[in-house]
Amino acid sequence: MLPRMEPYAIIELGVLTLLATPVVRVLTSVFLFAAEGDRLYMYITAAVLLLLLFSMLATPFIPGFYA
């Protein structure tokens, strides 16, 4: 993606980093709550992760949404 250091490739890498940060953080929280044995917060965090992933994956398919 960055072999020639093109400006749009750098911008794309930055956007992907910004999108991946909350997903990685919530996924890490799920594993940490599971390791602690805190099932309630693990389930709540897993639901947040599912909603986050659904919103990221389903948004492009919404008719009339041009982001």
HELIX and SHEET records of a PDB file:
HELIX    1   1 PRO A    7  GLU A   36  1                                  30    
HELIX    2   2 ARG A   39  ALA A   58  1                                  20    
HELIX    3   3 THR A   59  PHE A   61  5                                   3    
END                                                                             
